[in-house]
Every structure is written in C-alpha cells, then in structure tokens.
C-alpha cells in the first residue's frame, strides 16, 4: 500500500505571519513606485540646477532621461529576476535589490551633473525593477495561490497611492529642503526595509533551474538604449538627422533589436518568449498596451512641468495639482477589476480609452491662462481612464494562455509596458524640446537668463527682438511655451485615438480562463 503526502493546508484568513511578509513587500514596492512619480515633478529643477554655469536651462529631452533610463533599467532586469531568484534565493536577492536601490538613491543625491544623475538612476532602476516581481513570488509562497486575491488588494495600495503621494512628496522635499532629498529619503527607508526583511522573510534554499539568455540581454538592452538615445539627440542636433550621433545610434539600435528578435526563436529559454505572439489575444493586448502606455505615460509626464514653467507654480503646488489624476485612477481601478471577470475586456477597455480621450482633449488646447477649473477635472477624467484600462489589459493578455505560459506572458507584458513608457517619454520630450526651440521668444528668454547668470549681455539681434516686443515679451514667452505643451499633448491625444484600432480587436465575448488549470502557475506581476 502506498501513501501520498499532501502539502499542509494554509488557512483561508490572512494571518499575522503573512501580514508580516506583506509588510516587507509593500515597503519595497512603495520605495520603487514612489521614486518614479517623485522624479516627475523634479525635471524642471534638474533643467535649472544642472545647467552649465547656472545659465540656460538644459533641454527637456536630456533631463527626461532620468525617467527613461530608470524605466529602461526596470525593463532590463524584469526577465532575469526569476532566474536569479532560483539561483540565489528570493530572500537574499530581495535584500540585494533593496541594497542596490538604496545605494543608487544615495549616489543620485551626490550627482554633480546630469550625466552622472542619469547613470545612477539606471543603477537605482536595476534594484527597483526586481522588487515587485520578487515581492509577488515571496507573497505567493507565504500565502498560497488561494489567498492571492486578498493579497493583491494589499499590494495594490502602493500602486494607487504612488501617483498621489509621489508628486506631493517630491514637491515638498524640493521646496522645503533641496532636490537631493527626493533620493536621500530612500536611505532610512532602505535601511529599515533591509532590517525588516532580514527578520521577517523566511529562509529559502536556492535551486538553480533553467539557463538564462545572457546573449539576448546583451542584444536587447543596448539596442533599446541606443535607439532611444538617437531619438532624444534630435533636439541637440537642431533637427539634423544626418548627424552621426542621431542616425548611427538609431541604426545600430534597430539592428541590435532586429538581431534580438531573430535570436529569440532559437534558445529553449529565451529572454523574451516571442513565440507567445502566436496567441492572438496576447498579441492584440500587447499592441494596445504599448500604444496606450507610450501615449499616456509620455504625455502626462509633461503636466507637472507645464504647471511650473508656464504657470509659475512651485514644485509642491505642481505635485498637489496632480492629485486629481491619481484620485481618478483610484475611483475606477477597483470597479474595472470587479467587472473584468463578468464583462469581456473588449467592452471595458474602449470605455477607458474614451475617458482618456475626453480627459486629455482640454490639454491639447492649453494656453498660459487656461482655467484650473478645466485642467483639474481633465486630469481626473484622464486618471479614471487609466484606472479602467490597465488592469483589464493585463487580464486580457494572459487569460487565454496555459498555466506554464502565464509567467512568460506576464514578463513579456511587463517589459512591453516599461519599454513603451520609455519610448513615450523620449518621443514626447523630443517633440516638446523642438517646439520650445522653434519659438524665438522662448529662445530669447533662455539667452537672457543665461546672460544674467553669467554677467554678460545678449547679442544685439536678440536684444533688438526683446525690445521690439517691449512689455509683451513675457506674455509672448508664456503663450509660446503653452503652445509647445499643447502641441505635444495633441500628439499624445492622437496616439490614444489610434489605440482604439487594436482595442477594437480585443475579445468582446466571454473567454475561457486557464488560470485554474491543474498545473500551478506563477501569478502575473503588474508594474506601475
């Protein structure tokens, strides 16, 4: 007679031991997510403090790399997290990720020029990118799959609060202390998280499993970085695409990405399993996600800068004004999450995109005096659209995959979102920079500011231009700056409209879910 052993049943309620582990994961998630939104309001500050000689502001497309570099680092590290966790153990790797993120934060605070800051942001992103996937793995092992629904609600807290608290915290720290503190605040948090993790997380024994696709990583990461570097170099070359820094970077980047795609179909365990694109539902969902993320995250990043540079608001007030967007997401995210199991996503996501289109349209009409009574409701509606779009898209993408494909599909989806965000930020910042440089008044204002800082005088032609405008000079600068923002928002708005095309092909009938098949699956991980 043979006997079979069954694993001990875990209680249905969330007990104290699981809550202790959840506390570690939530703390790590807060550090990672807040650091994305905190930096958004700091970009105008970086333009000013890192200007050469304290004179003319740096191009927006350059300082935006503090965001692009971070998200690219997130995209790079996500696919290797599972392999590294098997090889080194989740607890050890999670603590290493916290330490790397904290070290990167301290180094960011010590940066003396924009290039150093960008490099240290990449280092920070390599640590931050591992926190969410590792946290989900740790939570699953502690609680079991049958309690993941309740635990997802706990993990959703930093995702919902990040867009609200991040800009406010960043603004307060910059205005009341200095920009260094938006990074230094992670030092005590990181130390506390390390101590907490060392005590609360259970030990695990690493068991090396499948091999890691280092060659694929060596192709994809530099390929994306070079491609986006070439795009963001366009304003610095005055739109001259023939400069080697532009066309050569773009060409080499495209060739490396193409080589990665060709390579991905060869190894048994590729960095990204592009074979999954055979699943029509996943393909349509990722295309929709890519276009949506590029438009939404690329366009909405500019709003705090508009408040500061055009409306003259403090960094703190710019963060406060962004609350409406986060509140809108909080309103619709749980509703969309509840509806996605009852209504086909093809009937939910178009509604979310429509809300974004309606909410973003007033931003395409911005002037230097647009009423906040128009802008704030517009941000609220846009946030509602984001909350109604993100979760259903993730659910739709993974719903028709088999259990052993879910983890790989989740990785592919998360990386697509991070790459789309990087592309959107780079492209929208380039458009804004070109628009600002195309205004004689804005260029004259920059030259005048630089002359005042350095104690020199502007050229006779610029002075003649300023004198010709007389008392209207400042208002022309403000109006031209607002027009540059509205044009950039128009591009983002049109891209959201185009996103309706792939969204039309999302399933509008109920689909059979494979999440509960016999073979256990790693739950999907959402990145913000």
C-alpha positions as CSV (number, residue, x, y, z in Angstrom):
1,X,0.0,0.0,0.0
2,X,1.4,3.4,-1.0
3,X,0.6,6.6,0.7
4,X,0.8,10.1,-0.9
5,X,1.8,13.1,1.1
6,X,-0.2,16.3,0.6
7,X,1.1,19.8,1.4
8,X,-0.3,21.3,4.6
9,X,-3.4,23.3,4.0
10,X,-3.0,27.1,4.5
11,X,-5.7,29.0,6.4
12,X,-8.2,31.0,4.4
13,X,-7.7,34.1,6.5
14,X,-4.7,36.4,6.2
15,X,-2.8,35.5,9.4
16,X,-0.1,37.6,11.2
17,X,2.8,35.7,9.6
18,X,1.6,36.5,6.1
19,X,0.9,40.1,7.1
20,X,4.5,40.4,8.4
21,X,5.8,39.3,5.0
22,X,3.3,41.5,3.2
23,X,4.7,44.5,5.1
24,X,8.2,43.9,3.8
25,X,6.9,43.6,0.2
26,X,4.7,46.7,0.5
27,X,7.6,48.7,1.9
28,X,9.8,47.7,-1.0
29,X,7.0,48.4,-3.5
30,X,6.5,51.9,-2.1
31,X,10.2,52.7,-2.5
32,X,10.2,51.6,-6.1
33,X,6.9,53.2,-7.2
34,X,7.2,56.5,-5.3
35,X,10.6,57.0,-6.9
36,X,9.0,57.0,-10.4
37,X,6.4,59.7,-9.6
38,X,8.7,61.7,-7.2
39,X,11.1,62.5,-10.0
40,X,8.4,63.5,-12.4
41,X,7.9,66.9,-10.7
42,X,11.7,67.4,-10.4
43,X,12.5,67.6,-14.1
44,X,12.3,71.4,-14.3
45,X,14.6,71.6,-11.2
46,X,17.1,69.4,-13.0
47,X,17.0,71.6,-16.0
48,X,18.0,74.5,-13.8
49,X,20.4,73.2,-11.3
50,X,22.5,71.1,-13.8
51,X,22.7,73.9,-16.4
52,X,26.2,74.7,-17.5
53,X,27.5,77.6,-15.4
54,X,24.0,78.0,-13.9
55,X,22.9,79.6,-17.2
56,X,20.5,78.5,-19.9
57,X,18.3,75.5,-18.9
58,X,19.2,72.1,-20.2
59,X,17.0,70.6,-22.9
60,X,13.9,68.8,-21.5
61,X,14.7,65.8,-23.8
62,X,18.0,65.4,-21.9
63,X,16.7,65.6,-18.3
64,X,13.8,63.3,-19.3
65,X,16.5,60.6,-19.5
66,X,16.4,60.5,-15.7
67,X,13.0,58.9,-16.2
68,X,13.8,57.0,-19.4
69,X,16.9,55.5,-18.0
70,X,15.1,54.3,-14.9
71,X,12.3,52.6,-16.8
72,X,14.7,51.0,-19.3
73,X,16.6,49.6,-16.3
74,X,13.3,48.2,-15.0
75,X,12.6,46.6,-18.4
76,X,16.2,45.1,-18.4
77,X,16.0,43.5,-15.0
78,X,12.5,42.0,-15.0
79,X,13.2,39.0,-17.2
80,X,16.3,37.9,-15.2
81,X,14.6,38.2,-11.8
82,X,13.0,34.7,-11.8
83,X,16.3,33.1,-12.9
84,X,18.3,35.0,-10.3
85,X,15.8,34.1,-7.6
86,X,16.1,30.4,-8.4
87,X,19.9,30.7,-8.4
88,X,20.5,32.9,-5.3
89,X,17.2,32.6,-3.3
90,X,14.4,35.1,-3.0
91,X,15.3,36.4,0.4
92,X,18.9,37.0,-0.4
93,X,18.1,38.6,-3.8
94,X,15.3,40.7,-2.4
95,X,17.7,42.2,0.2
96,X,20.3,42.7,-2.5
97,X,17.7,44.6,-4.6
98,X,16.8,46.8,-1.7
99,X,20.5,47.5,-1.1
100,X,21.2,48.3,-4.8
101,X,18.2,50.6,-4.9
102,X,19.3,52.4,-1.8
103,X,22.9,52.7,-3.0
104,X,21.6,54.1,-6.3
105,X,19.5,56.6,-4.5
106,X,22.4,57.9,-2.4
107,X,24.6,58.1,-5.5
108,X,21.8,60.1,-7.3
109,X,21.8,62.6,-4.5
110,X,25.6,63.0,-4.9
111,X,25.4,63.6,-8.7
112,X,27.2,66.8,-9.8
113,X,26.0,66.8,-13.4
114,X,23.1,65.4,-15.4
115,X,25.0,62.6,-17.0
116,X,26.0,61.2,-13.5
117,X,22.4,61.5,-12.4
118,X,21.2,59.5,-15.4
119,X,23.8,56.8,-14.8
120,X,22.9,56.5,-11.1
121,X,19.2,56.4,-12.0
122,X,19.9,53.4,-14.2
123,X,21.7,51.7,-11.2
124,X,18.7,52.6,-9.0
125,X,16.3,51.1,-11.6
126,X,18.2,47.8,-11.7
127,X,17.5,47.4,-8.0
128,X,13.9,48.8,-8.1
129,X,13.0,46.6,-11.1
130,X,13.5,43.4,-9.0
131,X,11.4,44.5,-6.0
132,X,7.9,44.0,-7.5
133,X,8.4,40.6,-9.2
134,X,10.4,39.2,-6.2
135,X,7.7,40.6,-3.8
136,X,5.0,38.7,-5.7
137,X,7.0,35.5,-5.6
138,X,7.6,35.9,-1.8
139,X,3.9,36.6,-1.2
140,X,2.8,33.6,-3.2
141,X,5.0,31.3,-1.3
142,X,3.9,32.7,2.1
143,X,0.1,32.8,1.4
144,X,-0.6,30.2,-1.3
145,X,-2.5,30.9,-4.6
146,X,-5.9,30.7,-3.0
147,X,-5.3,33.9,-1.0
148,X,-3.7,35.9,-3.7
149,X,-6.8,37.9,-4.5
150,X,-6.9,39.4,-1.0
151,X,-3.1,39.9,-1.1
152,X,-3.3,41.7,-4.5
153,X,-5.6,44.2,-2.8
154,X,-2.8,44.9,-0.2
155,X,-0.1,45.1,-3.0
156,X,-2.4,47.5,-4.9
157,X,-2.1,50.1,-2.1
158,X,1.3,51.5,-3.2
159,X,0.2,51.3,-6.9
160,X,-2.8,53.5,-6.2
161,X,-1.1,55.8,-3.7
162,X,2.1,56.3,-5.7
163,X,0.6,58.7,-8.3
164,X,-0.9,60.8,-5.5
165,X,1.8,60.9,-2.8
166,X,4.8,60.9,-5.1
167,X,4.4,64.3,-6.7
168,X,3.4,65.9,-3.4
169,X,6.3,64.4,-1.6
170,X,8.7,65.3,-4.3
171,X,7.5,68.9,-4.4
172,X,7.7,69.3,-0.6
173,X,11.2,67.9,-0.4
174,X,12.5,70.1,-3.3
175,X,10.8,73.3,-2.0
176,X,11.5,72.8,1.7
177,X,14.9,71.2,1.5
178,X,16.6,70.5,-1.8
179,X,16.3,68.2,-4.8
180,X,18.9,65.9,-3.1
181,X,16.3,64.8,-0.6
182,X,14.0,63.1,-3.1
183,X,16.7,60.5,-3.3
184,X,18.2,60.7,0.2
185,X,14.8,59.9,1.8
186,X,15.3,56.4,0.4
187,X,18.3,55.9,2.7
188,X,16.4,55.5,6.0
189,X,13.6,53.6,4.2
190,X,16.1,51.3,2.6
191,X,17.9,50.6,5.9
192,X,14.5,49.9,7.6
193,X,13.5,47.6,4.8
194,X,16.7,45.6,5.0
195,X,16.4,45.1,8.7
196,X,12.7,44.2,8.3
197,X,13.4,41.8,5.5
198,X,16.2,40.1,7.4
199,X,13.9,39.4,10.3
200,X,10.6,38.8,8.6
201,X,11.4,36.9,5.4
202,X,11.8,33.1,5.8
203,X,15.0,31.5,4.5
204,X,14.8,29.6,1.3
205,X,17.1,27.2,-0.5
206,X,18.1,28.3,-4.0
207,X,17.6,25.6,-6.6
208,X,19.1,26.6,-10.0
209,X,16.7,25.8,-12.8
210,X,16.7,26.9,-16.4
211,X,19.6,28.7,-18.0
212,X,19.5,32.5,-18.6
213,X,19.7,34.1,-22.0
214,X,22.6,36.4,-21.5
215,X,23.2,36.8,-25.2
216,X,19.6,38.0,-25.7
217,X,20.0,40.5,-22.9
218,X,23.3,41.7,-24.5
219,X,21.4,42.5,-27.7
220,X,18.1,43.9,-26.4
221,X,19.3,46.3,-23.6
222,X,21.9,48.3,-25.6
223,X,19.7,48.1,-28.7
224,X,16.9,49.9,-26.9
225,X,19.2,52.4,-25.2
226,X,21.0,53.3,-28.5
227,X,17.7,53.7,-30.3
228,X,16.2,56.0,-27.7
229,X,19.5,57.9,-27.3
230,X,19.4,58.6,-31.1
231,X,15.8,59.8,-30.9
232,X,16.5,62.1,-27.9
233,X,19.6,63.5,-29.6
234,X,17.5,65.1,-32.3
235,X,16.8,68.4,-30.5
236,X,20.5,68.8,-29.6
237,X,21.4,68.5,-33.3
238,X,18.7,71.1,-34.2
239,X,16.7,68.5,-36.0
240,X,19.6,67.5,-38.3
241,X,19.1,63.7,-38.8
242,X,22.3,63.5,-40.8
243,X,24.5,63.8,-37.7
244,X,26.1,60.5,-36.8
245,X,25.0,60.8,-33.1
246,X,21.4,60.6,-34.4
247,X,21.3,58.3,-37.4
248,X,24.1,56.0,-36.3
249,X,22.7,55.5,-32.8
250,X,19.2,54.8,-34.3
251,X,20.6,52.4,-36.9
252,X,22.7,50.4,-34.6
253,X,19.9,50.3,-32.1
254,X,17.4,49.0,-34.7
255,X,20.0,46.4,-35.9
256,X,20.6,45.1,-32.4
257,X,16.8,44.9,-31.7
258,X,16.3,43.0,-35.0
259,X,19.1,40.6,-34.1
260,X,17.5,40.0,-30.7
261,X,14.2,39.2,-32.4
262,X,15.9,36.7,-34.7
263,X,17.8,35.2,-31.8
264,X,14.8,34.8,-29.5
265,X,13.4,31.9,-31.5
266,X,16.5,29.8,-31.1
267,X,17.1,29.1,-27.3
268,X,14.8,26.9,-25.3
269,X,14.5,29.6,-22.6
270,X,14.9,33.0,-24.4
271,X,15.0,36.3,-22.6
272,X,11.5,37.1,-24.0
273,X,9.4,34.3,-25.4
274,X,8.3,35.9,-28.7
275,X,6.7,32.6,-29.6
276,X,3.8,33.6,-27.4
277,X,2.8,36.1,-30.1
278,X,1.1,33.2,-31.8
279,X,-1.7,33.8,-29.3
280,X,-3.9,36.4,-31.0
281,X,-5.3,37.6,-27.7
282,X,-1.9,38.3,-26.2
283,X,-0.7,40.0,-29.4
284,X,-3.6,42.4,-29.6
285,X,-3.4,43.2,-25.9
286,X,0.3,44.0,-26.0
287,X,-0.1,46.2,-29.1
288,X,-2.9,48.0,-27.3
289,X,-0.9,48.2,-24.1
290,X,2.2,49.6,-26.0
291,X,0.4,52.4,-27.8
292,X,-1.6,53.3,-24.6
293,X,1.4,53.3,-22.3
294,X,3.5,55.4,-24.8
295,X,0.8,58.0,-25.2
296,X,-0.4,58.1,-21.6
297,X,2.9,58.0,-19.6
298,X,4.8,60.0,-22.2
299,X,2.2,62.8,-22.4
300,X,1.1,63.0,-18.7
301,X,4.8,63.3,-17.6
302,X,4.7,66.8,-19.1
303,X,1.9,68.1,-16.9
304,X,3.9,69.0,-13.8
305,X,6.5,70.8,-16.0
306,X,3.6,72.9,-17.6
307,X,2.5,73.9,-14.1
308,X,6.0,75.0,-13.1
309,X,7.4,76.6,-16.3
310,X,4.2,78.1,-17.8
311,X,2.0,78.8,-14.8
312,X,4.9,79.7,-12.4
313,X,3.7,77.2,-9.7
314,X,6.1,75.9,-7.0
315,X,7.2,72.3,-7.2
316,X,4.9,71.5,-4.2
317,X,1.9,73.0,-5.8
318,X,2.6,71.2,-9.1
319,X,2.5,68.0,-7.1
320,X,-0.7,68.9,-5.4
321,X,-2.4,69.8,-8.7
322,X,-1.5,66.2,-9.9
323,X,-3.6,64.6,-7.1
324,X,-6.7,64.7,-9.4
325,X,-5.2,62.2,-11.8
326,X,-4.4,59.7,-9.0
327,X,-7.8,60.0,-7.4
328,X,-9.4,59.3,-10.8
329,X,-7.4,56.1,-11.1
330,X,-8.4,55.0,-7.6
331,X,-12.1,55.5,-8.4
332,X,-12.1,53.2,-11.5
333,X,-9.4,50.7,-10.8
334,X,-11.3,48.6,-8.3
335,X,-14.5,48.9,-10.5
336,X,-12.6,47.7,-13.6
337,X,-11.1,44.9,-11.5
338,X,-14.5,43.7,-10.4
339,X,-16.1,43.9,-13.9
340,X,-13.3,42.2,-15.8
341,X,-14.5,38.7,-14.6
342,X,-18.1,39.5,-15.7
343,X,-17.8,41.6,-18.8
344,X,-15.4,40.9,-21.8
345,X,-12.4,43.2,-21.8
346,X,-13.3,44.3,-25.4
347,X,-16.2,46.2,-23.9
348,X,-14.3,47.7,-20.9
349,X,-11.1,48.9,-22.4
350,X,-12.6,51.1,-25.1
351,X,-14.6,52.9,-22.4
352,X,-11.3,53.5,-20.5
353,X,-9.6,54.8,-23.7
354,X,-12.6,57.0,-24.4
355,X,-12.3,58.6,-20.9
356,X,-8.6,59.3,-21.6
357,X,-9.5,60.9,-25.0
358,X,-12.1,63.1,-23.3
359,X,-9.9,64.0,-20.4
360,X,-6.8,64.7,-22.5
361,X,-8.5,66.8,-25.1
362,X,-8.5,70.0,-22.9
363,X,-4.7,69.6,-22.6
364,X,-4.4,69.9,-26.3
365,X,-6.0,73.4,-26.1
366,X,-3.8,74.7,-23.3
367,X,-2.8,78.3,-23.1
368,X,-0.9,80.4,-20.5
369,X,-4.2,81.2,-18.8
370,X,-6.3,78.1,-19.1
371,X,-8.5,77.8,-16.0
372,X,-7.6,75.2,-13.4
373,X,-11.3,74.6,-13.3
374,X,-10.8,73.0,-16.7
375,X,-7.4,71.3,-16.2
376,X,-8.1,69.6,-12.9
377,X,-11.3,67.9,-14.0
378,X,-9.5,66.9,-17.2
379,X,-6.7,65.2,-15.2
380,X,-9.4,63.5,-13.0
381,X,-11.1,62.0,-16.1
382,X,-7.8,61.0,-17.6
383,X,-6.9,59.2,-14.4
384,X,-10.3,57.4,-14.5
385,X,-9.5,56.2,-18.0
386,X,-6.1,54.9,-16.9
387,X,-7.7,53.0,-14.0
388,X,-10.2,51.4,-16.3
389,X,-7.6,50.4,-18.9
390,X,-4.5,49.0,-17.1
391,X,-5.9,46.1,-15.1
392,X,-8.3,44.8,-17.9
393,X,-5.4,44.9,-20.4
394,X,-3.2,42.7,-18.1
395,X,-6.1,40.3,-17.5
396,X,-7.0,40.1,-21.2
397,X,-3.4,39.5,-22.3
398,X,-2.9,36.5,-20.0
399,X,-6.4,34.9,-20.0
400,X,-6.0,32.5,-22.9
401,X,-2.5,31.4,-22.0
402,X,-1.9,28.0,-20.5
403,X,-0.6,27.8,-17.0
404,X,3.0,27.2,-17.9
405,X,2.9,30.2,-20.3
406,X,1.5,32.7,-17.8
407,X,4.8,33.6,-16.1
408,X,6.5,34.1,-19.5
409,X,3.5,36.1,-20.8
410,X,3.5,38.3,-17.7
411,X,7.2,39.0,-18.2
412,X,6.6,39.9,-21.9
413,X,3.7,42.2,-21.0
414,X,5.6,44.0,-18.2
415,X,8.6,44.6,-20.3
416,X,6.4,45.9,-23.2
417,X,4.8,48.4,-20.8
418,X,8.2,49.6,-19.5
419,X,9.6,49.9,-23.0
420,X,6.5,51.7,-24.2
421,X,6.8,54.2,-21.3
422,X,10.5,54.8,-22.1
423,X,9.7,55.3,-25.8
424,X,6.8,57.6,-24.9
425,X,8.8,59.8,-22.6
426,X,11.7,60.0,-25.1
427,X,9.5,60.9,-28.0
428,X,7.2,63.4,-26.2
429,X,10.2,65.2,-24.6
430,X,11.8,65.5,-28.1
431,X,8.6,67.0,-29.5
432,X,8.3,69.4,-26.6
433,X,12.0,70.5,-26.9
434,X,11.8,71.0,-30.6
435,X,8.6,73.1,-30.2
436,X,10.2,75.3,-27.5
437,X,13.4,75.8,-29.6
438,X,11.2,76.8,-32.5
439,X,10.0,79.8,-30.6
440,X,12.2,82.9,-31.0
441,X,10.7,84.4,-27.8
442,X,11.5,81.3,-25.7
443,X,15.0,81.1,-27.2
444,X,15.5,84.8,-26.4
445,X,14.3,84.3,-22.8
446,X,16.8,81.5,-22.4
447,X,19.6,83.6,-23.7
448,X,18.6,86.5,-21.5
449,X,18.5,84.2,-18.4
450,X,22.0,82.9,-19.3
451,X,23.3,86.4,-19.7
452,X,22.0,87.5,-16.3
453,X,23.6,84.4,-14.6
454,X,27.0,84.9,-16.2
455,X,27.0,88.7,-16.0
456,X,27.3,89.2,-19.8
457,X,25.0,90.7,-22.4
458,X,22.9,89.2,-25.1
459,X,23.7,89.7,-28.8
460,X,22.3,92.9,-30.4
461,X,19.9,90.9,-32.6
462,X,18.3,89.2,-29.5
463,X,18.2,92.5,-27.6
464,X,16.5,94.1,-30.6
465,X,14.0,91.3,-30.7
466,X,13.2,91.7,-27.0
467,X,13.0,95.5,-27.3
468,X,10.6,95.1,-30.2
469,X,8.2,93.1,-28.2
470,X,8.5,95.5,-25.2
471,X,6.1,94.9,-22.4
472,X,4.6,92.0,-24.3
473,X,7.8,89.9,-24.2
474,X,7.0,87.8,-21.1
475,X,3.4,87.1,-22.2
476,X,4.7,86.0,-25.7
477,X,7.2,83.7,-23.9
478,X,4.4,82.2,-21.8
479,X,2.0,81.8,-24.7
480,X,4.6,80.2,-26.9
481,X,5.6,77.8,-24.1
482,X,2.0,76.9,-23.6
483,X,1.6,76.3,-27.3
484,X,4.6,73.9,-27.3
485,X,3.0,71.9,-24.5
486,X,-0.4,71.8,-26.2
487,X,1.1,70.6,-29.5
488,X,2.9,67.8,-27.6
489,X,-0.3,66.8,-25.8
490,X,-2.0,66.8,-29.2
491,X,0.4,64.1,-30.4
492,X,-0.2,62.0,-27.3
493,X,-4.0,62.5,-27.7
494,X,-3.9,61.4,-31.3
495,X,-1.9,58.3,-30.3
496,X,-4.6,57.4,-27.8
497,X,-7.2,57.7,-30.5
498,X,-5.2,55.4,-32.7
499,X,-5.1,52.9,-29.8
500,X,-8.8,52.4,-30.4
501,X,-7.9,50.5,-33.6
502,X,-6.1,47.5,-31.9
503,X,-8.6,47.8,-29.0
504,X,-11.4,47.1,-31.4
505,X,-9.9,43.5,-31.9
506,X,-9.9,42.7,-28.2
507,X,-12.4,40.0,-27.3
508,X,-16.0,41.1,-26.9
509,X,-17.3,37.7,-25.9
510,X,-16.5,35.8,-22.7
511,X,-13.4,33.7,-22.9
512,X,-12.4,30.5,-21.1
513,X,-9.8,31.2,-18.4
514,X,-6.8,28.9,-18.0
515,X,-5.7,30.4,-14.7
516,X,-7.1,27.5,-12.7
517,X,-5.7,24.6,-14.7
518,X,-4.2,21.7,-12.7
519,X,-0.6,22.8,-13.2
520,X,0.2,25.7,-10.7
521,X,1.2,28.9,-12.3
522,X,3.2,31.9,-11.2
523,X,0.8,34.8,-10.8
524,X,1.2,37.7,-13.1
525,X,3.1,40.7,-11.8
526,X,1.9,44.2,-12.5
527,X,4.4,47.0,-12.8
528,X,3.3,50.6,-12.4
